[in-house]
Amino acid sequence: MKRLIALLATAAIAFTAFAGEFPDISIAEVKSAIKAKKITLIDVNGSDSYAKKHVPGALNFDEVEKDLAKVLPADKDALIVAYCGGPKCSAYKAAAEAAGKLGYKNVKHMSAGISGWVDAGEKTEKAKSKSK
């Protein structure tokens, strides 16, 4: 019995270490940070999805990935939030890890993703068309 408890405790710690790499942030917290203008959102759903709908003000990771250091705030403690499709999507990690490698210390994950944002009745915006 003690071995089983020890094994379960070890597994729980290992899972937490992997799952907790980027803390989750709720839709309500994201809305509050948007209102306070204290957030940089990064949409990691791809350009086609971004063009159709994204959280207002979010950056399109496909477009900014190469110049991420130039588009993120100078303050390394600034709130950076990455999101993708929904709770089972892990694409957000590309943006979160890139921000972390640049030295950002307050990187979070909106696990609800764009699907949760829409399901919560929140407004989205479409990408502005580029003039040619």
Buried (B, 14 or more C-beta within 10 A) or exposed (E): EEEEEEEEEEEEEEEEEEEEEBEBBBBEBBBEBBEEEEBBBBBBBBEEBBBEBBBEEBBBBBEBBEEBEEEBEEEEEBBBBBBBBBEEBEBBBBBBBBBBEEEBEBBBBBBBBBBBBBEEEBEEEEBEEEEE
